[in-house]
Amino acid sequence: MRRARVTAVAPPLPARAPATPGAVERELRHAVAADVFERLAAGFVDGRRRRGLPPETLASLAEVFAGTRLLVSRVLFLLSAESRGLLPADGPYARHGITRMRERVAAMRA
């Protein structure tokens, strides 16, 4: 039986925070394509191993892929909605959103 082998390397941090919501979205899309998707899928596979589930099969890897794709698409949907101002600024998402995160990073760099 073939075992999934997943390796991941963190991408370099940007020299500065993106200035516009559109730039944030573009950088996030790049990061997802290059790194995040693979790391999330590897985490799901690792979680299955830690729970003592049988070794990965093509069917279980397809399930991991589908679950990872769903998670990433939901996160990107929220980030895209936020960057377009479609989420309430004072709603429950606001303190966890990318806008608040960007403000915290800017404050740390100042």
GROMACS elastic network, one bead per residue, 0.5 to 0.9 nm:
[ bonds ]
;  ai    aj funct       b0    kb
    1    55     6  0.79630   500
    1    56     6  0.82622   500
    1    57     6  0.75484   500
    2    55     6  0.84019   500
    2    56     6  0.75229   500
    2    57     6  0.72770   500
    2    58     6  0.87095   500
    3    55     6  0.68657   500
    3    56     6  0.61009   500
    3    57     6  0.76972   500
    4    42     6  0.88026   500
    4    45     6  0.81400   500
    4    55     6  0.87897   500
    4    56     6  0.67698   500
    4    57     6  0.85459   500
    4    61     6  0.81141   500
    5    42     6  0.84839   500
    6    38     6  0.75423   500
    6    39     6  0.81419   500
    6    41     6  0.85794   500
    6    42     6  0.59812   500
    7    38     6  0.80961   500
    7    39     6  0.80100   500
    7    42     6  0.79121   500
    8    35     6  0.69419   500
    8    36     6  0.88999   500
    8    38     6  0.69392   500
    8    39     6  0.62425   500
    8    42     6  0.84901   500
    9    35     6  0.73833   500
    9    39     6  0.88227   500
   10    13     6  0.86371   500
   10    35     6  0.69415   500
   10    36     6  0.88371   500
   11    31     6  0.75771   500
   11    34     6  0.79529   500
   11    35     6  0.71168   500
   12    15     6  0.88886   500
   13    16     6  0.83860   500
   14    17     6  0.67691   500
   14    18     6  0.83964   500
   16    19     6  0.86212   500
   17    24     6  0.81663   500
   17   102     6  0.72246   500
   17   105     6  0.79190   500
   17   106     6  0.75957   500
   18    21     6  0.76530   500
   18    22     6  0.86237   500
   18    23     6  0.56241   500
   18    24     6  0.55567   500
   18    27     6  0.80808   500
   18   102     6  0.87251   500
   19    22     6  0.85252   500
   19    23     6  0.67035   500
   19    24     6  0.75640   500
   20    23     6  0.51878   500
   20    24     6  0.63653   500
   20    25     6  0.87349   500
   20    83     6  0.86355   500
   21    25     6  0.62055   500
   21    26     6  0.87018   500
   21    80     6  0.85765   500
   21    82     6  0.85629   500
   21    84     6  0.74575   500
   21    99     6  0.86677   500
   22    25     6  0.50680   500
   22    26     6  0.62443   500
   22    27     6  0.86729   500
   22    80     6  0.88046   500
   22    83     6  0.71000   500
   22    84     6  0.85755   500
   23    26     6  0.50851   500
   23    27     6  0.61600   500
   23    28     6  0.85091   500
   24    27     6  0.52179   500
   24    28     6  0.60869   500
   24    29     6  0.86090   500
   24    83     6  0.80853   500
   24    98     6  0.87065   500
   25    28     6  0.50880   500
   25    29     6  0.61657   500
   25    30     6  0.86661   500
   25    76     6  0.84332   500
   25    79     6  0.74425   500
   25    80     6  0.67297   500
   25    83     6  0.74643   500
   26    29     6  0.51552   500
   26    30     6  0.63047   500
   26    31     6  0.86786   500
   27    30     6  0.51037   500
   27    31     6  0.61354   500
   27    32     6  0.85796   500
   28    31     6  0.50031   500
   28    32     6  0.60423   500
   28    33     6  0.85305   500
   28    76     6  0.82296   500
   28    79     6  0.89552   500
   29    32     6  0.51325   500
   29    33     6  0.61797   500
   29    34     6  0.85625   500
   29    76     6  0.81138   500
   30    33     6  0.51735   500
   30    34     6  0.60573   500
   30    35     6  0.83622   500
   31    34     6  0.51134   500
   31    35     6  0.56228   500
   31    36     6  0.62401   500
   31    37     6  0.86298   500
   32    35     6  0.54928   500
   32    37     6  0.55773   500
   32    38     6  0.83422   500
   32    72     6  0.79886   500
   33    36     6  0.69381   500
   33    37     6  0.65991   500
   33    38     6  0.84140   500
   34    37     6  0.75623   500
   34    38     6  0.78586   500
   35    38     6  0.55490   500
   35    39     6  0.63030   500
   35    40     6  0.87817   500
   36    39     6  0.51180   500
   36    40     6  0.60787   500
   36    41     6  0.85325   500
   36    72     6  0.85272   500
   37    40     6  0.52599   500
   37    41     6  0.61720   500
   37    42     6  0.85482   500
   37    65     6  0.89739   500
   37    68     6  0.68309   500
   37    69     6  0.76132   500
   37    72     6  0.71550   500
   38    41     6  0.52150   500
   38    42     6  0.60739   500
   38    43     6  0.85732   500
   38    68     6  0.87791   500
   39    42     6  0.50227   500
   39    43     6  0.61313   500
   39    44     6  0.87254   500
   40    44     6  0.63585   500
   40    45     6  0.87324   500
   40    68     6  0.64764   500
   40    72     6  0.87510   500
   41    44     6  0.51008   500
   41    45     6  0.62682   500
   41    46     6  0.85588   500
   41    61     6  0.88401   500
   41    64     6  0.62331   500
   41    65     6  0.65738   500
   41    67     6  0.83101   500
   41    68     6  0.58129   500
   41    69     6  0.88746   500
   42    45     6  0.50557   500
   42    46     6  0.60063   500
   42    47     6  0.84502   500
   42    64     6  0.88245   500
   43    47     6  0.59850   500
   43    48     6  0.85892   500
   44    48     6  0.62891   500
   44    49     6  0.87445   500
   44    64     6  0.65295   500
   44    67     6  0.87718   500
   44    68     6  0.80698   500
   45    48     6  0.51757   500
   45    49     6  0.63979   500
   45    50     6  0.87743   500
   45    56     6  0.77735   500
   45    60     6  0.88887   500
   45    61     6  0.78983   500
   45    64     6  0.70870   500
   46    49     6  0.50545   500
   46    50     6  0.61682   500
   46    51     6  0.86697   500
   47    50     6  0.50964   500
   47    51     6  0.62791   500
   47    52     6  0.87739   500
   48    51     6  0.52285   500
   48    52     6  0.65562   500
   48    53     6  0.55618   500
   48    54     6  0.81250   500
   48    55     6  0.85931   500
   48    56     6  0.86082   500
   49    52     6  0.51245   500
   49    53     6  0.56455   500
   49    54     6  0.74145   500
   49    55     6  0.72699   500
   49    56     6  0.85547   500
   50    53     6  0.75548   500
   52    55     6  0.86611   500
   53    56     6  0.84005   500
   54    57     6  0.85502   500
   55    60     6  0.88166   500
   56    59     6  0.78938   500
   56    60     6  0.57252   500
   56    61     6  0.63190   500
   57    60     6  0.51497   500
   57    61     6  0.60732   500
   57    62     6  0.84381   500
   58    61     6  0.51021   500
   58    62     6  0.60654   500
   58    63     6  0.86334   500
   59    62     6  0.50494   500
   59    63     6  0.63080   500
   59    64     6  0.87530   500
   60    64     6  0.62243   500
   60    65     6  0.85686   500
   61    65     6  0.60564   500
   61    66     6  0.85502   500
   62    66     6  0.61357   500
   62    67     6  0.85680   500
   63    66     6  0.51233   500
   63    67     6  0.61109   500
   63    68     6  0.84896   500
   64    67     6  0.51318   500
   64    68     6  0.59980   500
   64    69     6  0.84545   500
   65    68     6  0.51550   500
   65    69     6  0.60435   500
   65    70     6  0.85984   500
   66    69     6  0.50976   500
   66    70     6  0.61801   500
   66    71     6  0.86805   500
   67    70     6  0.51288   500
   67    71     6  0.62227   500
   67    72     6  0.86347   500
   68    71     6  0.51398   500
   68    72     6  0.60981   500
   68    73     6  0.84778   500
   69    72     6  0.52238   500
   69    73     6  0.60215   500
   69    74     6  0.85791   500
   70    73     6  0.52067   500
   70    74     6  0.62049   500
   70    75     6  0.86952   500
   71    74     6  0.52467   500
   71    75     6  0.62830   500
   71    76     6  0.86499   500
   72    75     6  0.51460   500
   72    76     6  0.60542   500
   72    77     6  0.84327   500
   73    76     6  0.51002   500
   73    77     6  0.59801   500
   73    78     6  0.86648   500
   74    77     6  0.50050   500
   74    78     6  0.63346   500
   74    79     6  0.86883   500
   75    78     6  0.51899   500
   75    79     6  0.62206   500
   75    80     6  0.85266   500
   76    80     6  0.58659   500
   76    81     6  0.83672   500
   77    80     6  0.51252   500
   77    81     6  0.60458   500
   77    82     6  0.85091   500
   78    81     6  0.50955   500
   78    82     6  0.60788   500
   78    83     6  0.85957   500
   78    87     6  0.83079   500
   78    97     6  0.85641   500
   79    82     6  0.50509   500
   79    83     6  0.61215   500
   79    84     6  0.86610   500
   79    97     6  0.74765   500
   79    98     6  0.69391   500
   80    83     6  0.51235   500
   80    84     6  0.63395   500
   80    85     6  0.87625   500
   80    86     6  0.86444   500
   81    84     6  0.52380   500
   81    85     6  0.63442   500
   81    86     6  0.50890   500
   81    87     6  0.62782   500
   82    85     6  0.50732   500
   82    86     6  0.56931   500
   82    87     6  0.54265   500
   82    88     6  0.84833   500
   82    89     6  0.87904   500
   82    94     6  0.88004   500
   82    97     6  0.74612   500
   82    98     6  0.76898   500
   82    99     6  0.79233   500
   83    86     6  0.76380   500
   83    87     6  0.87042   500
   83    98     6  0.82170   500
   83    99     6  0.80346   500
   84    87     6  0.81764   500
   85    88     6  0.75727   500
   85    89     6  0.79624   500
   86    89     6  0.87845   500
   87    90     6  0.86588   500
   87    91     6  0.74929   500
   87    93     6  0.79499   500
   87    94     6  0.80465   500
   88    91     6  0.51287   500
   88    92     6  0.84667   500
   88    93     6  0.81057   500
   88    94     6  0.73835   500
   89    92     6  0.87953   500
   89    93     6  0.82518   500
   89    94     6  0.57822   500
   90    93     6  0.79283   500
   90    94     6  0.58740   500
   90    95     6  0.82378   500
   91    94     6  0.55198   500
   91    95     6  0.81738   500
   92    95     6  0.68000   500
   92    96     6  0.79824   500
   93    96     6  0.54814   500
   93    97     6  0.58917   500
   94    97     6  0.51212   500
   94    98     6  0.83083   500
   94    99     6  0.77024   500
   94   100     6  0.68875   500
   95    98     6  0.86825   500
   95    99     6  0.84169   500
   95   100     6  0.58871   500
   95   101     6  0.81269   500
   96    99     6  0.83033   500
   96   100     6  0.65235   500
   96   101     6  0.70667   500
   97   100     6  0.55357   500
   97   101     6  0.63450   500
   97   102     6  0.87233   500
   98   102     6  0.59338   500
   98   103     6  0.85095   500
   99   102     6  0.51446   500
   99   103     6  0.63183   500
   99   104     6  0.87938   500
  100   103     6  0.50535   500
  100   104     6  0.63045   500
  100   105     6  0.87329   500
  101   104     6  0.51068   500
  101   105     6  0.62458   500
  101   106     6  0.86150   500
  102   105     6  0.51434   500
  102   106     6  0.61332   500
  102   107     6  0.85847   500
  103   106     6  0.51138   500
  103   107     6  0.61547   500
  103   108     6  0.86764   500
  104   107     6  0.50733   500
  104   108     6  0.62333   500
  104   109     6  0.87356   500
  105   108     6  0.50849   500
  105   109     6  0.62850   500
  105   110     6  0.87037   500
  106   109     6  0.51641   500
  106   110     6  0.61952   500
  107   110     6  0.51833   500
